[in-house]
Amino acid sequence: MKDLNKILEAISFAADRHRNQTRKGISKIPYINHPIRVAKILTDVGENEMELLIAAILHDVIEDTTKSQEEIKALSNVILSKFGEEVLFTVLEVSDNKSLPVEERKRLQVIHTPDLSERAKKLKIADKISNIEDIRKDPPENWEQKRKLAYLDWAKQVAEGAIGLNKKLDQYFDQVYNETYSYLKSVN
């Protein structure tokens, strides 16, 4: 019951942080659906470590709900006190530095993913699975075919730096990638 309470507390915390955000897709679904989906992907492939699941739920709160170093520090302290050092460390590992240009952030993800903790690597793959599924089911507004395919190729490069820890997760990524790639090629 304690674990369930922590999961629910993380969902509530993330929902509050993401309350005014929607996904980039045409349907503008509430953003909180994404981190919940990432945690669900992890449980679907047999991952049940509490710190990993909580980090999955919180994985975008620093990156997407703060605007300054002061806000990052304050939010980090809240996460540390509510969810612990391991969760905070994982969230920080998978958070991009939003002060950098998008292309640089993407390049750094490819470079740094192989050096992440096992927990962060699993989270990276699940995050990319969720994003790729969204490209197929509810594509971002104004994304041309070329941009969608470029995202898939980049996500695959990131995932390649994280594979080898959970065979089911790796297979799930490959399945979603291949299905989405084939789908996008067929509608081109």
Secondary structure by P-SEA (a helix, b strand, c coil): caaaaaaaaaaaaaaaaacccccccccccccaaaaaaaaaaaaaaccccaaaaaaaaaccccccccccaaaaaaaaaaaaacccaaaaaaaaaacccccccaaaaaaaaaaccccccaaaaaaaaaaaaaaaaaaaccccccccaaaaaaaaaaaaaaaaacccccaaaaaaaaaaaaaaaaaaaaac
